[in-house]
Amino acid sequence: MAQRLSSRAFAYAAALVAAPAGWAQGALPDPTRPPSAPAVTNVQASPGNDASPAAPMQPRLQSVLLAGARKLAVIDGVTVSLGEKLDDATVVEISETQVKLRRGGEVETLELYPGIERRPIGPAGESKK
């Protein structure tokens, strides 16, 4: 009887330990899932609202793959290569951290890490200026 009690106690303790882990796992996002773009909505004009319709969102560069002569970029979840069309734009350049798109006569640059300035560093981590 003591052995039966201890095995029941063990099963009960295991269930208590595993239950919070299962609940926590349901709340974790998938780290490999591409981020979704926020929905673009138009703001309706009303007597107390001076807002105009929202402008379309700029495409977002998510990833770049350079392998020899092969160059690919993931823009808003779509994989494109050099020369391919993305909506009304053509991919004209792919580099380590940016992609250039041509729309008509305009060239738009998408950066992989917008707002981050890249600089070479010198000996002992000193930045060169």
Sequence and secondary structure as in RCSB ss.txt:
>XXXX:A:sequence
MAQRLSSRAFAYAAALVAAPAGWAQGALPDPTRPPSAPAVTNVQASPGNDASPAAPMQPRLQSVLLAGARKLAVI
DGVTVSLGEKLDDATVVEISETQVKLRRGGEVETLELYPGIERRPIGPAGESKK
>XXXX:A:secstr
 HHHHHHHHHHHHHHHHHHHHHHHHHH   TTS            BTTB           EEEEEEETTEEEEEE
TTEEEETT EETTEEEEEE SSEEEEEETTEEEEEESSTT     B GGG B  
